Amino acid sequence: MNQQAFIATAMISAALTSGAAFAMPSALQQLVQTNACPGCDLQNVDLRGYNLAGANLRGANLQGANLQDTNLMVANLVEANLSNANLTAAYLERANLEQANLSGANLSYAILRHSRAFRADFSNSNLTGADVRYADFRRARLDGASFEQANMQWARLNNATVSQTNFSDAYRPRMPYRLNLY
């Protein structure tokens, strides 16, 4: 075997044994390249400022992730775990958060207009100053959450649990249902 063939064979062999040549993309690489990563483990990942509009993150684990200033407009976050995530000033207009876990998440100043959060868990979350106009929180768990100074115009809270939820200074005219907040 000549020297060049030997070196090429050695390089290919090394690449195959290290997995470098055929490595599967990480969950983060998959998300960035395809805008989809359903069921992926993205725990504690830093996606600050990313444009993930329309992303499919159904069932993804984003626990503790930094999604500050991230565009998640029309994203599919059904059954995603966003507990303790930082979603400060995130753009979630028309996002589907149905049955998602956002317990302990920071959504201060986030935009959730027209989002669907049916049966989602927002317990102990911070939604201070958030824009949740026309959002659907029906049957959501809002216990201990703070909606202080949030814009809640036409937000739907039918059958939501609101034990110890802070609605102080929230803008909530024309709610189309009776809800005893105090």
C-alpha positions in Angstrom: 0.0 0.0 0.0 1.5 3.4 -1.0 1.9 6.1 1.6 -1.0 8.3 0.4 -3.5 5.5 0.5 -2.3 4.5 3.9 -2.8 8.0 5.2 -6.3 8.3 3.7 -7.3 4.9 5.1 -6.0 6.0 8.6 -7.9 9.3 8.4 -11.2 7.6 7.4 -10.7 5.0 10.1 -10.1 7.6 12.7 -13.1 9.6 11.7 -15.3 6.5 11.8 -14.2 5.4 15.2 -14.5 8.9 16.7 -18.0 9.3 15.1 -17.0 12.7 13.7 -17.8 11.9 10.1 -21.3 10.6 10.7 -22.2 12.3 14.0 -25.9 12.9 14.5 -26.6 16.6 14.9 -27.3 17.7 18.5 -30.8 18.8 19.4 -29.7 22.4 19.3 -28.2 22.0 15.8 -31.3 20.2 14.6 -33.5 23.0 15.9 -31.4 25.8 14.3 -31.1 23.9 11.0 -34.7 22.7 10.6 -36.7 24.9 13.0 -38.1 21.6 14.4 -37.1 19.5 17.3 -40.2 17.7 18.7 -39.5 15.8 21.9 -35.9 17.0 22.0 -34.0 17.6 25.3 -33.0 21.3 25.2 -32.8 21.7 29.0 -30.9 24.8 30.1 -30.0 25.7 26.4 -29.3 29.4 25.6 -31.6 30.5 22.7 -31.6 34.1 23.7 -32.7 36.3 20.7 -33.2 33.4 18.3 -35.9 33.6 15.6 -37.9 30.4 16.1 -41.1 31.6 14.5 -43.3 28.6 13.5 -40.9 26.1 15.2 -42.2 22.7 16.1 -41.1 22.0 19.7 -44.0 19.8 20.6 -43.1 17.8 23.8 -39.6 19.3 23.9 -37.8 19.7 27.3 -36.9 23.3 27.6 -36.7 23.3 31.3 -34.5 26.2 32.5 -33.8 27.4 29.0 -33.0 31.0 28.2 -35.5 32.2 25.6 -35.3 35.9 26.4 -36.2 38.0 23.4 -36.8 34.9 21.3 -39.4 35.0 18.5 -41.7 32.0 19.0 -44.6 33.4 17.0 -46.9 30.6 15.9 -44.6 28.0 17.5 -45.9 24.6 18.4 -45.1 24.1 22.1 -47.9 21.6 22.9 -46.9 19.6 26.0 -43.5 21.2 26.1 -41.7 21.5 29.4 -40.8 25.2 29.9 -40.6 25.1 33.7 -38.3 27.7 35.1 -37.4 28.9 31.6 -36.5 32.6 31.0 -39.0 33.9 28.5 -38.6 37.6 29.4 -39.8 39.7 26.5 -40.3 36.6 24.3 -42.7 36.9 21.3 -45.2 34.1 21.6 -48.1 35.6 19.6 -50.4 32.8 18.4 -48.1 30.2 19.9 -49.8 26.9 20.8 -48.9 26.2 24.5 -51.7 23.7 25.1 -50.9 21.5 28.1 -47.4 23.0 28.3 -45.6 23.2 31.7 -44.5 26.8 32.3 -44.5 26.5 36.1 -42.0 29.0 37.6 -41.2 30.5 34.2 -40.4 34.2 33.8 -42.6 35.6 31.1 -42.4 39.2 32.2 -43.1 41.6 29.3 -43.7 38.7 27.0 -46.2 38.9 24.1 -48.7 36.1 24.2 -51.5 37.8 22.2 -53.9 35.2 20.7 -51.8 32.3 22.2 -53.5 29.1 23.1 -52.6 28.0 26.6 -55.6 25.6 27.2 -54.8 23.4 30.2 -51.3 24.8 30.5 -49.5 25.1 33.9 -48.4 28.6 34.7 -48.2 28.0 38.5 -45.8 30.4 40.2 -44.9 32.0 36.8 -44.1 35.7 36.4 -46.2 37.4 33.7 -45.7 41.0 35.0 -46.3 43.5 32.2 -47.1 40.7 29.7 -49.4 41.3 26.8 -51.9 38.4 27.0 -54.8 40.0 25.0 -57.1 37.5 23.5 -55.0 34.6 25.0 -56.9 31.4 25.8 -56.1 30.3 29.4 -59.2 28.1 29.7 -58.6 25.4 32.4 -55.1 26.6 32.8 -53.4 26.3 36.2 -52.5 29.9 37.2 -52.0 29.3 41.0 -49.5 31.7 42.4 -48.7 33.4 39.1 -48.3 37.1 38.8 -50.2 39.1 36.1 -49.3 42.4 37.7 -49.7 45.2 35.1 -50.4 42.7 32.4 -52.7 43.6 29.5 -55.5 41.0 29.8 -58.1 42.5 27.5 -60.3 39.7 26.3 -58.1 37.0 27.7 -60.1 33.8 28.4 -59.7 32.4 31.9 -62.8 30.1 32.0 -62.4 27.4 34.6 -58.7 28.4 35.2 -57.4 27.9 38.8 -56.3 31.2 40.2 -55.5 30.5 43.9 -53.1 33.3 45.1 -52.7 34.7 41.6 -51.7 38.3 41.5 -53.8 40.4 39.2 -53.0 43.8 40.7 -53.0 46.7 38.3 -53.7 44.2 35.4 -55.7 45.7 32.6 -58.7 43.5 32.2 -61.8 45.2 30.8 -64.5 43.4 29.0 -63.8 39.9 30.2 -66.6 37.9 28.8 -67.2 35.9 31.9 -67.6 36.2 35.7 -64.4 35.6 37.6 -64.0 36.3 41.3 -60.4 37.4 41.5 -60.5 38.6 45.1 
